[in-house]
C-alpha cells in the first residue's frame, strides 16, 4: 500500500523510540509535576505538533533542503538555539511559589504557553527534521509514486503512538505529584530543572553540524 513495506517493523521501531526517555519525556514530567495532568497533556500535545511539522517537512522536501543547504540549516539551528536558551534562562531566573498561591495570583504558566514551548522546542530543532528524513524513507519503496502520502501516513502513525505514550507519562507523573505541588521548594526545583533542560538543549542545538 502506497509503497510502504514492513509496516509492523516501523510501528515496533517507532514505539521503542517513543518509550526511550529523552528531553521530551523530561519536559512532560516536569510540567505534569508542576501543573498537573492538564499541564502535562498540553506539553505532550505541543511536542506532537512539533513532530508533525517535521513530518510535513520530510514529506514535501524541507528536511532534504536542510540537509543540502548549509544556510537553511544554520538559520534554523541558531533560531532554535536562541529560543531554547532564552526560555531556559528565563525559567532559571524566575521565582517560584507554591502552586496554590501562584494560581491565585495568575502567575502560573498558562496551558497555551506550555503547549507552544513544547511545539517550538521540536519544530526549531533541525536534528528532529533530519531524524524523520533518515527514518521514514527506510519503510517506503524507492520507486513508489506515492512517496509524499506514504511519508505523511507513516509520520501520522509515529506521532499518534508517541502522543498516546506521552499522555500516559503525563497522567502517571501528575498522579504521583498531587502532594508535592504545594511545596515552593519542590516547585522551584522543578522549574530550575526545566530551565536547565532548555539551556542544555539550546547548547546542543547550537553545536549541531549539517551532514
C-alpha positions in Angstrom: 0.0 0.0 0.0 1.5 3.3 -1.2 4.8 1.6 -1.4 5.0 1.1 2.3 6.8 -2.1 3.4 7.4 -3.8 6.7 4.8 -1.7 8.5 5.0 -3.9 11.6 8.7 -3.2 11.9 8.1 0.6 11.5 5.4 0.5 14.3 7.6 -1.5 16.6 10.7 0.7 16.0 8.6 3.8 16.5 7.2 2.5 19.8 10.7 1.7 21.0 11.9 5.2 20.1 8.9 6.8 21.7 9.3 5.0 25.1 13.0 5.8 25.2 13.5 8.5 27.9 14.7 11.8 26.5 14.3 15.6 26.7 10.7 15.4 25.6 9.8 13.0 28.4 11.6 15.1 30.9 9.7 18.2 29.8 6.3 16.4 30.0 7.1 15.0 33.5 8.3 18.4 34.7 5.1 20.2 33.5 3.0 17.4 35.0 4.7 17.8 38.4 4.3 21.5 38.2 0.8 21.9 36.7 -0.9 18.5 36.9 -2.5 16.4 34.2 -3.6 19.3 32.1 -0.1 20.8 32.0 1.5 17.5 31.1 -1.1 16.9 28.4 -0.5 20.4 26.9 3.2 19.7 26.8 2.6 16.3 25.2 0.3 17.6 22.5 2.7 20.5 21.8 5.6 18.2 21.3 3.4 16.1 19.0 2.5 19.1 16.9 6.2 20.0 16.7 6.8 16.5 15.3 4.0 16.9 12.8 5.8 20.0 11.5 8.8 17.8 10.7 6.7 15.0 9.2 5.2 17.6 6.8 8.7 18.8 6.1 10.0 15.3 5.3 7.0 14.7 3.0 7.4 17.9 0.9 11.2 18.1 1.0 12.0 20.7 3.6 14.1 18.2 5.5 16.1 17.4 2.4 16.6 21.2 2.0 18.1 21.4 5.5 20.4 18.5 4.6 21.7 20.1 1.4 21.6 23.8 2.2 24.1 24.9 4.9 22.4 28.3 5.1 18.9 26.9 5.7 20.3 24.5 8.3 22.3 27.3 10.1 19.3 29.7 10.2 17.0 27.1 11.8 19.8 26.0 14.1 20.6 29.4 15.5 16.9 30.5 15.8 16.2 27.3 17.7 19.2 27.6 19.9 18.4 31.2 20.7 14.8 30.3 21.6 15.8 27.4 23.8 18.5 29.4 25.6 16.2 32.4 26.2 13.4 30.2 27.6 15.8 28.2 29.8 17.5 31.3 31.3 14.0 32.9 31.9 12.9 29.8 33.8 16.1 29.6 35.8 15.8 33.2 36.9 12.1 33.0 37.8 11.0 33.0 41.4 8.5 30.2 42.2 5.9 30.0 44.9 3.6 27.1 45.9 1.2 26.2 43.1 -1.9 27.2 45.0 -0.5 30.7 45.7 0.7 31.1 42.1 -2.7 30.1 40.7 -4.5 32.7 42.8 -2.2 35.5 41.6 -2.4 34.4 37.9 1.4 33.9 37.6 1.3 30.2 36.7 2.5 29.2 33.2 -0.6 29.0 31.0 -1.5 25.8 29.1 -1.2 27.8 25.9 2.4 28.7 26.9 3.3 25.2 27.9 1.9 23.9 24.5 3.9 26.3 22.4 7.1 25.7 24.4 6.7 22.0 23.6 5.8 22.6 20.0 8.6 25.1 19.3 11.2 23.0 21.0 10.6 20.3 18.4 9.8 22.5 15.4 13.0 24.6 15.8 15.3 21.6 16.2 16.9 20.6 12.9 18.1 17.3 14.4 14.5 16.2 14.6 14.0 17.1 10.9 17.0 15.1 9.9 15.8 12.1 12.0 12.5 11.9 10.1 14.3 12.3 6.8 16.5 9.4 7.7 13.9 7.2 9.4 10.8 7.4 7.2 12.3 6.5 3.8 13.6 3.2 5.1 10.0 1.9 5.0 8.9 3.3 1.6 9.8 1.7 -1.7 12.3 3.9 -3.7 10.1 3.6 -6.8 6.8 4.3 -5.1 4.8 7.0 -7.0 3.1 8.0 -3.7 6.1 8.8 -1.5 4.6 12.0 -0.1 1.4 10.3 1.0 3.4 7.4 2.4 5.6 9.7 4.4 2.5 11.5 5.8 0.9 8.2 6.8 3.9 6.8 8.5 4.6 10.1 10.2 1.0 10.3 11.4 1.3 6.7 12.8 4.5 7.6 14.6 3.1 10.8 16.1 -0.2 9.2 17.1 1.6 6.4 19.0 4.0 8.8 20.6 1.2 11.1 21.7 -0.6 8.2 23.4 2.6 7.3 25.2 3.3 10.9 26.3 -0.2 11.3 27.6 0.3 8.2 29.6 3.5 9.6 31.0 1.7 12.9 31.9 -1.1 11.0 33.7 1.3 8.9 35.7 3.5 11.9 36.7 0.5 14.0 37.6 -1.0 11.3 39.8 2.3 10.9 41.6 2.7 14.6 42.2 -0.5 15.7 43.8 1.0 16.2 47.2 4.4 17.7 46.3 3.0 20.5 44.1 2.1 22.5 47.3 5.8 22.8 48.2 7.5 26.0 47.0 10.9 24.3 47.3 9.9 21.4 45.0 8.2 23.8 42.5 11.4 25.9 42.4 13.5 22.7 41.9 11.2 21.6 39.0 11.3 25.0 37.3 15.1 25.1 37.6 15.4 21.6 36.2 13.2 22.5 33.2 15.2 25.7 32.7 18.5 23.7 32.8 17.0 21.3 30.3 16.1 24.1 27.9 19.6 25.6 28.2 21.2 22.2 27.6 19.1 21.7 24.5 19.9 25.2 23.3 23.7 24.5 23.5 23.2 21.0 21.9 21.3 22.5 19.0 23.9 25.2 18.6 26.6 22.6 18.3 24.8 20.6 15.6 26.6 20.4 12.2 25.0 19.8 8.9 25.8 16.5 7.3 
